[in-house]
Amino acid sequence: MIKTPTAGRPWTRLAFIASLLLAAPANATPVLVVDAGNHQVLYQEEAGAPWYPASTTKLMTAFVVFEAIRAGEVNLATPVTMTRNATKQAFLESGLTLGRTMTLEDALFAMLTASANDVAVALAEAVVPDEKAFVQRMNDAAARLGMTGTHFSNPNGLFDKTNYTTARDLALLGLEVDRAFPEYSRFFQAAAVTIDGKEIKSNNLLLTRFSGTIGMKTGFLCASGRNYVGLATRNGKRVMVVMMGATTERERNERSAQYLTQAFDGRLASGAGRLEDLKNRGDLQPEDMRIRLCTDKSAAYEASRDALYPMGLPGHASYLKDEIPGEVRAIRTWANDNLKDVPVPARRPS
């Protein structure tokens, strides 16, 4: 039995209640572990809670591009050009400027390995006339896949209140990408790209530190925390892990590797049924992690998470023990002298 503070010390009672709230399951961030072979849920926490996907959105962008290739609308040699709309995206590391062009094949590597937000938009515009039409395809595909807790508003995952998903839905998406397009698995396996000589590394450390990893995508926004959709295989068994809202890259990587290790060792069996049977929480709004992760309160929150998940910290064992040579994709771009760039008109003042 837990002894509560006495009524004569109200400040102690408040501190006690606060400590319980901090430890409550409602404050858990979503986790989902699934057997990719039979879709049995091996472990889950808040898998149906809405969350901002950040760059894991690019899994759906890739899925729509793969479908367009299969339909003959584009091919791996199709030029992908950086338009004005593409180059105005935020958080750019690619160094690409207006008119720089690459093949669609290289663009997929740039988007999935380097998580290039500008290239994601350029890819969308290479498939359909404009970004809005591509986003409609993303939402149509989500509906077909049964992603009932998902809505996309852009191809790259930059913050938008109407761009949300759940761990359940991301698992459905990742498993369908793996099942339907095995010929494109290489796009998720590069540990780095070089774009005209500039190296950009993947944030998926498991590719080089956890044997059997075969993808898929990381994501980060202050609002979302650090997200991960990962797939790994050992001894003929394939397991998917989805994690949302991790505080640090160490936490995200170590916890993902821990869940995968436990799944492969047969230590996870939730009895929660199949992935498709999980219910999305339509009664909730997406969690916003900005105060906890990107303000003066972040140090205290990070310390609390380190205490919960110390794996990989000094004095604690790590689940990332392997040393695997990382694949690097070299990307070369060229200038498109025939670019017809029409600036997006400014909004009329209200």
C-alpha positions in Angstrom: 0.0 0.0 0.0 1.2 3.5 -0.8 1.2 5.9 2.1 0.0 9.3 1.2 1.2 12.5 2.8 -0.7 13.8 5.8 -3.4 16.3 5.4 -1.5 18.8 7.5 1.2 19.1 4.9 -0.6 20.2 1.6 2.6 21.1 -0.2 3.8 17.5 0.3 0.5 16.1 -1.0 0.8 18.2 -4.1 4.3 17.0 -4.7 3.2 13.4 -4.1 0.3 13.8 -6.7 2.7 15.4 -9.2 5.1 12.4 -8.8 2.3 10.0 -9.5 1.2 11.9 -12.6 4.7 11.9 -13.9 4.8 8.1 -13.6 1.3 7.5 -14.9 0.8 5.5 -18.1 -1.1 8.5 -19.6 2.3 10.2 -19.8 3.8 7.3 -21.8 4.8 7.9 -25.3 3.6 5.5 -28.0 5.5 2.3 -28.6 4.5 -0.6 -30.8 6.3 -3.9 -31.6 4.8 -6.2 -34.3 5.7 -9.5 -35.8 5.9 -8.6 -39.5 5.1 -12.2 -40.6 1.6 -12.5 -38.9 1.0 -8.9 -37.7 0.7 -10.1 -34.1 1.2 -7.3 -31.6 4.1 -8.2 -29.4 4.1 -5.1 -27.2 2.3 -1.8 -27.3 1.9 1.4 -25.3 -0.6 4.1 -26.5 -0.4 2.7 -30.0 -3.6 4.4 -31.1 -2.8 7.8 -29.6 -2.5 10.6 -32.3 1.0 12.0 -32.7 2.8 14.3 -35.1 4.8 12.0 -37.5 7.6 14.4 -38.4 9.8 12.9 -41.1 8.2 9.4 -40.8 5.7 11.1 -43.1 8.2 10.4 -45.8 7.4 6.7 -45.7 4.0 7.6 -47.2 5.7 9.9 -49.7 7.9 7.0 -50.8 4.9 4.7 -51.0 3.0 7.0 -53.3 6.2 7.4 -55.5 6.6 3.6 -55.6 3.0 3.3 -56.8 3.5 5.9 -59.4 6.6 4.0 -60.7 4.6 0.8 -60.9 1.8 2.6 -62.8 4.3 3.9 -65.3 3.8 7.5 -64.5 7.5 8.0 -63.6 10.6 5.9 -63.5 13.9 5.8 -61.6 15.5 8.0 -64.3 12.8 10.7 -64.2 14.5 14.1 -63.5 13.5 15.7 -60.1 14.2 19.4 -60.1 14.3 21.8 -57.2 11.5 24.3 -57.7 11.0 27.5 -55.8 8.4 25.7 -53.7 10.8 22.9 -52.8 13.7 25.3 -51.9 11.6 27.3 -49.5 11.1 24.3 -47.1 12.5 24.6 -43.6 15.5 22.7 -42.0 17.5 22.1 -45.2 20.8 20.3 -45.1 21.0 19.3 -48.7 22.6 22.5 -50.0 20.5 22.3 -53.1 19.5 25.5 -54.9 16.8 26.5 -57.4 17.0 24.4 -60.6 19.4 21.7 -59.3 18.2 18.4 -60.6 18.8 14.7 -59.8 17.3 11.4 -60.9 14.2 10.2 -59.1 16.3 7.2 -57.9 18.8 9.6 -56.2 15.9 11.8 -54.9 14.5 8.8 -53.0 17.8 8.2 -51.3 18.1 11.9 -50.5 14.7 12.0 -49.0 14.8 8.7 -47.0 18.5 8.7 -45.9 19.2 12.4 -45.6 15.6 13.2 -44.7 15.8 16.1 -47.2 12.6 18.2 -46.8 13.2 20.1 -50.1 13.7 16.9 -52.0 10.5 15.4 -50.6 8.5 18.3 -52.1 10.4 18.1 -55.4 9.6 14.4 -55.6 6.0 15.1 -55.1 6.0 17.7 -57.9 7.8 15.3 -60.2 4.9 12.8 -59.8 1.9 15.1 -60.1 1.4 18.7 -61.2 1.5 20.2 -57.7 2.1 19.4 -54.0 -1.5 19.6 -53.1 -2.5 16.9 -55.6 0.3 14.7 -54.2 -0.9 15.1 -50.6 -4.4 14.0 -51.8 -2.8 10.8 -53.1 -1.1 10.3 -49.7 -4.5 10.6 -47.9 -6.2 8.4 -50.4 -3.5 5.7 -49.9 -3.8 6.1 -46.1 -7.6 5.4 -46.4 -6.9 2.3 -48.6 -4.4 0.9 -46.0 -6.9 1.4 -43.1 -4.9 4.2 -41.5 -7.9 5.5 -39.7 -6.1 7.8 -37.3 -4.0 9.6 -40.0 -4.1 12.7 -42.0 -1.3 14.2 -44.1 -0.9 17.8 -45.0 2.5 17.8 -46.7 5.1 15.3 -48.2 7.9 16.0 -45.7 6.4 16.0 -42.2 7.1 19.6 -41.3 4.9 20.8 -38.5 1.2 21.2 -39.3 -1.6 20.6 -36.8 -3.4 18.6 -39.5 -0.4 16.3 -40.2 -0.9 13.5 -37.7 -0.8 9.8 -37.3 -0.6 6.9 -34.8 2.0 4.2 -34.1 -0.6 1.7 -35.3 -1.0 3.4 -38.6 2.7 3.9 -39.2 3.2 0.2 -38.6 0.5 -0.6 -41.2 2.3 1.7 -43.6 5.7 0.4 -43.0 4.6 -3.2 -43.3 2.8 -2.5 -46.5 5.9 -0.7 -48.0 7.9 -3.8 -47.1 5.4 -6.3 -48.5 4.3 -4.5 -51.7 7.7 -3.1 -52.8 10.5 -5.5 -51.8 12.5 -4.4 -54.8 12.9 -0.9 -53.3 14.1 -2.0 -49.9 17.6 -0.6 -50.7 16.3 2.9 -50.4 15.9 2.4 -46.7 19.3 0.8 -46.0 21.8 3.5 -46.8 23.6 4.9 -43.7 24.6 8.1 -45.5 24.5 10.0 -48.8 26.8 12.4 -50.4 25.1 15.2 -52.5 27.7 16.7 -54.8 30.3 15.7 -52.3 28.6 16.8 -49.2 28.0 14.0 -46.8 24.7 13.7 -44.8 24.3 10.8 -42.4 21.1 9.0 -41.6 19.8 9.4 -38.1 19.0 5.7 -38.0 21.9 4.4 -35.9 20.5 0.9 -35.9 21.7 0.5 -39.5 25.3 0.4 -38.4 24.9 -0.8 -34.8 22.1 -3.4 -34.7 22.6 -6.4 -37.0 19.6 -7.3 -39.1 18.3 -3.8 -39.4 16.7 -3.2 -42.9 15.2 0.3 -42.5 13.1 2.3 -42.2 12.7 6.0 -41.2 13.4 8.4 -38.3 11.8 11.8 -37.6 12.1 14.7 -35.3 10.2 17.9 -34.5 10.1 19.8 -31.2 6.3 19.0 -31.3 6.7 15.3 -31.9 9.9 14.3 -30.2 12.1 11.7 -31.9 10.1 9.1 -33.8 11.2 5.9 -35.4 9.7 3.2 -37.7 12.2 0.4 -37.8 12.3 -3.1 -39.4 14.8 -5.8 -38.6 15.2 -9.5 -39.3 17.1 -12.3 -37.5 16.9 -16.1 -38.0 14.0 -15.8 -40.5 11.9 -13.6 -38.2 11.0 -10.0 -39.1 10.0 -7.5 -36.5 8.8 -3.9 -36.7 9.1 -1.4 -34.0 7.4 2.0 -34.0 8.4 4.6 -31.4 7.0 8.1 -31.0 8.1 11.0 -28.8 11.5 9.8 -27.6 13.5 12.6 -25.9 17.0 12.0 -27.2 18.5 10.0 -30.1 20.1 7.8 -27.6 16.8 7.0 -26.0 15.2 6.3 -29.4 18.0 4.1 -30.6 18.5 2.2 -27.4 14.9 1.5 -26.7 14.2 0.5 -30.3 17.1 -2.0 -30.1 15.9 -3.2 -26.7 12.4 -4.0 -28.0 13.8 -5.7 -31.1 16.2 -7.8 -29.0 13.4 -8.9 -26.7 11.2 -9.7 -29.6 13.8 -11.8 -31.3 14.5 -13.6 -28.0 10.8 -14.5 -27.6 10.4 -12.3 -24.5 7.5 -10.2 -25.9 4.0 -11.6 -26.1 1.3 -9.0 -25.3 -1.7 -11.1 -26.3 -3.1 -7.9 -27.9 -4.1 -9.6 -31.1 -3.3 -8.5 -34.6 -2.2 -5.0 -35.6 -5.3 -4.4 -37.5 -7.4 -5.0 -34.4 -5.8 -2.1 -32.4 -8.1 0.9 -32.1 -7.1 4.5 -32.8 -8.0 7.1 -30.3 -10.2 9.5 -32.1 -11.1 11.2 -28.9 -7.6 12.6 -28.3 -5.6 15.4 -29.9 -1.9 14.9 -30.8 0.5 15.4 -28.0 2.7 18.5 -28.3 6.2 18.0 -26.9 7.6 21.4 -27.5 7.5 22.6 -23.9 9.2 19.4 -22.7 11.8 19.2 -25.4 12.6 22.7 -26.7 12.3 25.1 -23.8 14.1 25.9 -20.5 12.2 22.9 -19.0 13.8 20.4 -21.3 16.8 19.7 -19.1 14.6 18.4 -16.3 12.4 16.4 -18.6 15.5 14.8 -20.3 16.9 13.9 -16.9 13.7 12.2 -15.9 13.7 10.2 -19.2 17.4 9.3 -18.7 16.4 7.8 -15.3 13.7 5.7 -16.9 15.8 4.6 -19.9 19.5 4.6 -18.9 20.6 2.2 -21.6 23.8 3.3 -23.3 24.6 6.0 -20.7 28.0 5.7 -18.8 27.9 2.7 -16.5 24.9 1.1 -18.3 24.9 -1.6 -20.9 24.0 -0.8 -24.5 21.8 -2.7 -27.0 23.8 -1.2 -29.9 26.8 -3.5 -29.8 27.4 -4.3 -33.4 29.8 -2.6 -35.9 28.4 -2.7 -39.4 29.9 -0.9 -42.4 27.4 1.7 -43.6 26.3 1.9 -47.2 26.8 5.4 -48.7 24.9 6.6 -51.8 26.7 9.1 -54.0 24.3 11.7 -55.6 25.3 14.0 -58.3 23.1 16.9 -59.5 23.0 19.1 -62.5 21.5 22.5 -63.5 18.2 22.4 -65.3 18.4 25.3 -67.7 14.9 24.7 -68.9 13.2 25.2 -65.5 10.0 27.1 -65.9 9.6 28.5 -62.4 6.5 30.4 -61.6 6.6 32.0 -58.1 3.7 31.2 -55.8 1.6 34.4 -55.7 1.5 36.1 -52.3 -1.7 36.1 -50.4 -3.9 39.2 -50.8 -3.8 41.2 -47.5 -6.8 40.7 -45.4 
